[in-house]
Amino acid sequence: MAKTNQSGTAGSAGNNNDIYNIVLLIVDIVVLVAKFWIAIVEEVFKAFTTRPQSNVAGQFVLITGAGHGMGKEMALQYGALGAKVICWDVNEQTNSQTVKEVKQAGGTAFGYVCNVVKREDIVELAAKVRKEHGFISVVVNNAGIMPCHPLLEHTEQETRLMYDINVLAHFWIIQAFLPDMVERNEGSIVALSSCAGLFGLPNLVPYCGTKFAVRGYMAALAEELRLKNPQTNVKLTTIFPYMIDTGLCKNPRFRFPNLFKLIPPQEAAASIIEAQREGLEEAAIPRRFVAIEKIGRLIPRKAMRLVNDFLDTGVDSDKH
Ligand SMILES: NC(=O)c1ccc[n+]([C@@H]2O[C@H](COP(=O)([O-])OP(=O)(O)OC[C@H]3O[C@@H](n4cnc5c(N)ncnc54)[C@H](O)[C@@H]3O)[C@@H](O)[C@H]2O)c1
């Protein structure tokens, strides 16, 4: 009889527990649905309003590949905004020229020669820079190369070099500067992906691989930071430029040059800085390309290929 009572009590406790868990689950679902719609409304609202831009005056901004192209233009424009620019490039002459021009325009800049292929050099130089200047607020992983020909014509050496510069160097640089940012709960990391990180393009098979990799690791890192600290103030911005007139893209091909044309590096640099200062997670240049990629993914591939063939825009091989 006593046995029956005990199991009866255990049974009703179990039932209470089940009811409690079901109520908890229902509350969780209601909270999720409410937060989900609030987040959507917030993001739609943000899309139609001007976002405040963070102040970079007096802060240290480190740019790799500052000797030429978008890196150089970013150095000049960050300098004009009052930031103290730290220029890294493998090319001492062009890097020094950038530093000189930032200073001539009344800004502050420091130049360092760095081949980002060499991890030991990055680690050593990062320690030196942190010792000399302290906290680096913004790090822009910009240096990149773009050999452009069919996959079967790519050598092992150039393929490995592309991954070293376009992807692996980013990891070594982030590992050097992110810990300070996490500790202070502030700072920005900007990574140059490309439209070749949104769309697969002929003649750019390994390059697309590197730029999709940038997109992937930045998305994963954002999740790591968010789960570690849901209130994180460390911003990650991935940039997807279309073709920019720096000379990197040697043989661009356009059927409709009025619709798709080379973008001046000054304009691209301004767009990158704006995205960083607004704390955008992803920004294409022009901005509409991220939306086009998202819509493109909903459309069957066969249909999208017809549109791509009609537009006939891309890059021809640099070997012919
Ligand atoms: N130009 C474009 O059309 C375009 C489009 C999309 C994305 N991007 C990306 O934007 C970034 C900048 O492109 P850009 O057109 O301004 O390039 P760029 O060729 O004009 O300048 C690149 C700079 O990086 C430096 N660099 C190259 N290898 C290096 C190394 N091992 N160590 C240190 N510095 C090195 C070069 O010396 C040069 O100063 C790249 O990552 C590129 O892939 C460019």
The ligand as an SDF file (V2000), in Angstrom:
LIG
                    3D

 44 48  0  0  0  0  0  0  0  0999 V2000
   40.4190   46.2510  -57.4440 N   0  0  0  0  0  0  0  0  0  0  0  0
   39.3020   45.5440  -57.4810 C   0  0  0  0  0  0  0  0  0  0  0  0
   38.5920   45.5050  -58.5070 O   0  0  0  0  0  0  0  0  0  0  0  0
   38.8790   44.7500  -56.2660 C   0  0  0  0  0  0  0  0  0  0  0  0
   37.5700   44.2360  -56.2450 C   0  0  0  0  0  0  0  0  0  0  0  0
   37.1680   43.5000  -55.1490 C   0  0  0  0  0  0  0  0  0  0  0  0
   38.0320   43.2810  -54.0940 C   0  0  0  0  0  0  0  0  0  0  0  0
   39.2810   43.7770  -54.1300 N   0  0  0  0  0  0  0  0  0  0  0  0
   40.1660   43.5060  -52.9970 C   0  0  0  0  0  0  0  0  0  0  0  0
   40.5020   44.7220  -52.3650 O   0  0  0  0  0  0  0  0  0  0  0  0
   41.8180   44.6600  -51.8460 C   0  0  0  0  0  0  0  0  0  0  0  0
   42.6430   45.8180  -52.3690 C   0  0  0  0  0  0  0  0  0  0  0  0
   42.6180   45.7770  -53.7690 O   0  0  0  0  0  0  0  0  0  0  0  0
   43.3010   46.9090  -54.6610 P   0  0  0  0  0  0  0  0  0  0  0  0
   42.6450   46.8230  -55.9790 O   0  0  0  0  0  0  0  0  0  0  0  0
   43.3330   48.1690  -53.9250 O   0  0  0  0  0  0  0  0  0  0  0  0
   44.7640   46.2860  -54.7980 O   0  0  0  0  0  0  0  0  0  0  0  0
   46.1310   46.9990  -55.3140 P   0  0  0  0  0  0  0  0  0  0  0  0
   46.8250   45.9800  -56.1340 O   0  0  0  0  0  0  0  0  0  0  0  0
   45.8620   48.3190  -55.9080 O   0  0  0  0  0  0  0  0  0  0  0  0
   46.9170   47.2130  -53.9600 O   0  0  0  0  0  0  0  0  0  0  0  0
   47.2490   46.1210  -53.1460 C   0  0  0  0  0  0  0  0  0  0  0  0
   48.3570   46.5200  -52.2060 C   0  0  0  0  0  0  0  0  0  0  0  0
   48.6530   45.3570  -51.4270 O   0  0  0  0  0  0  0  0  0  0  0  0
   50.0630   45.2230  -51.3400 C   0  0  0  0  0  0  0  0  0  0  0  0
   50.4620   43.8340  -51.1300 N   0  0  0  0  0  0  0  0  0  0  0  0
   50.4080   42.8250  -52.0470 C   0  0  0  0  0  0  0  0  0  0  0  0
   50.9560   41.7200  -51.5160 N   0  0  0  0  0  0  0  0  0  0  0  0
   51.3390   42.0290  -50.2630 C   0  0  0  0  0  0  0  0  0  0  0  0
   51.9910   41.3110  -49.2390 C   0  0  0  0  0  0  0  0  0  0  0  0
   52.3640   40.0390  -49.4110 N   0  0  0  0  0  0  0  0  0  0  0  0
   52.2490   41.9270  -48.0540 N   0  0  0  0  0  0  0  0  0  0  0  0
   51.8850   43.2290  -47.8770 C   0  0  0  0  0  0  0  0  0  0  0  0
   51.2960   43.9700  -48.8300 N   0  0  0  0  0  0  0  0  0  0  0  0
   51.0200   43.3770  -50.0060 C   0  0  0  0  0  0  0  0  0  0  0  0
   50.5810   45.7450  -52.6770 C   0  0  0  0  0  0  0  0  0  0  0  0
   51.9500   46.1190  -52.6050 O   0  0  0  0  0  0  0  0  0  0  0  0
   49.6320   46.9180  -52.9370 C   0  0  0  0  0  0  0  0  0  0  0  0
   50.1480   48.1000  -52.3880 O   0  0  0  0  0  0  0  0  0  0  0  0
   42.3520   43.2950  -52.2150 C   0  0  0  0  0  0  0  0  0  0  0  0
   42.1550   42.4050  -51.1390 O   0  0  0  0  0  0  0  0  0  0  0  0
   41.4810   42.8770  -53.3830 C   0  0  0  0  0  0  0  0  0  0  0  0
   41.3850   41.4800  -53.5100 O   0  0  0  0  0  0  0  0  0  0  0  0
   39.7260   44.5150  -55.1930 C   0  0  0  0  0  0  0  0  0  0  0  0
  1  2  1  0
  2  3  2  0
  2  4  1  0
  4  5  1  0
  4 44  2  0
  5  6  2  0
  6  7  1  0
  7  8  2  0
  8  9  1  0
  8 44  1  0
  9 10  1  0
  9 42  1  0
 10 11  1  0
 11 12  1  0
 11 40  1  0
 12 13  1  0
 13 14  1  0
 14 15  2  0
 14 16  1  0
 14 17  1  0
 17 18  1  0
 18 19  2  0
 18 20  1  0
 18 21  1  0
 21 22  1  0
 22 23  1  0
 23 24  1  0
 23 38  1  0
 24 25  1  0
 25 26  1  0
 25 36  1  0
 26 27  1  0
 26 35  1  0
 27 28  2  0
 28 29  1  0
 29 30  1  0
 29 35  2  0
 30 31  1  0
 30 32  2  0
 32 33  1  0
 33 34  2  0
 34 35  1  0
 36 37  1  0
 36 38  1  0
 38 39  1  0
 40 41  1  0
 40 42  1  0
 42 43  1  0
M  CHG  2   8   1  16  -1
M  END
$$$$
